[in-house]
């Protein structure tokens, strides 16, 4: 309950990239399905200049 309330109080200045970019979200999900770590995914996206 406390976690939920804290989430309601926090306001992001802009929406998250994964929420807005469906292609990016699909790419990240595909890598997670292949059991890539979040660090591996982020490094790969940086080399592609996606993020």
HELIX and SHEET records of a PDB file:
HELIX    1   1 UNK A    2  UNK A    9  1                                   8    
HELIX    2   2 UNK A   17  UNK A   20  1                                   4    
HELIX    3   3 UNK A   22  UNK A   33  1                                  12    
HELIX    4   4 UNK A   38  UNK A   47  1                                  10    
END                                                                             
